[in-house]
Amino acid sequence: MESLPNVGPVTAKNLLKHFGSVRAVVNASEDDLQEIEGIGKRTAENIHKVLASKYLYFEKSDSKNKKLM
């Protein structure tokens, strides 16, 4: 949880206490996230954006020409 934007140990604990599991936090809407003390509109938007974003990685075709996928 602490890897999410603007989420420190206290907010991470509040998220897990409120939602009960990491899965429930991941599935929470922005409005649901804003119910947590310390999470405002902007933080909820950023958390939601991170959780919904596509995983990007480098494809190692050779050591000189790495491509972001």
C-alpha positions as CSV (number, residue, x, y, z in Angstrom):
1,M,0.0,0.0,0.0
2,E,2.8,2.4,0.8
3,S,4.0,2.3,-2.8
4,L,0.8,4.1,-3.9
5,P,1.1,7.8,-4.5
6,N,1.0,9.9,-1.3
7,V,0.3,6.8,0.9
8,G,2.5,6.5,4.0
9,P,2.3,4.0,6.8
10,V,-0.7,5.7,8.6
11,T,-2.8,6.0,5.4
12,A,-1.9,2.4,4.4
13,K,-3.1,1.2,7.7
14,N,-6.3,3.2,7.4
15,L,-6.9,1.9,3.9
16,L,-6.6,-1.7,5.0
17,K,-8.6,-1.2,8.2
18,H,-11.4,0.4,6.2
19,F,-11.5,-2.0,3.2
20,G,-10.3,-5.1,4.9
21,S,-8.0,-6.4,2.1
22,V,-5.6,-5.2,-0.6
23,R,-8.0,-6.6,-3.2
24,A,-10.8,-4.3,-1.9
25,V,-8.5,-1.3,-2.0
26,V,-7.6,-2.1,-5.6
27,N,-11.2,-2.4,-6.5
28,A,-12.3,0.8,-4.7
29,S,-13.6,3.7,-6.6
30,E,-12.2,7.2,-6.2
31,D,-15.2,8.2,-4.1
32,D,-14.6,5.2,-1.9
33,L,-10.9,6.1,-1.4
34,Q,-11.8,9.6,-0.4
35,E,-13.7,8.3,2.6
36,I,-10.3,7.5,4.2
37,E,-8.8,10.2,6.4
38,G,-5.8,11.7,4.6
39,I,-7.0,10.9,1.1
40,G,-8.4,13.8,-0.8
41,K,-9.7,14.1,-4.4
42,R,-6.2,14.5,-6.0
43,T,-4.7,11.6,-4.1
44,A,-7.7,9.3,-4.8
45,E,-7.4,10.2,-8.5
46,N,-3.6,9.4,-8.5
47,I,-4.1,6.1,-6.7
48,H,-6.8,5.1,-9.1
49,K,-4.7,6.1,-12.1
50,V,-1.8,4.0,-10.8
51,L,-4.0,0.9,-10.1
52,A,-5.7,1.1,-13.5
53,S,-2.5,1.8,-15.6
54,K,-1.0,-0.7,-18.0
55,Y,2.1,-2.5,-17.0
56,L,5.1,-1.2,-19.0
57,Y,8.3,-3.1,-19.4
58,F,11.5,-3.1,-21.4
59,E,11.8,-5.9,-24.0
60,K,15.4,-7.1,-24.1
61,S,16.0,-7.8,-27.8
62,D,19.6,-6.9,-27.4
63,S,21.6,-4.8,-24.9
64,K,21.7,-1.7,-27.1
65,N,18.1,-1.5,-28.4
66,K,15.7,-1.8,-25.5
67,K,12.1,-1.1,-26.4
68,L,9.5,0.0,-23.9
69,M,6.4,-2.2,-24.3
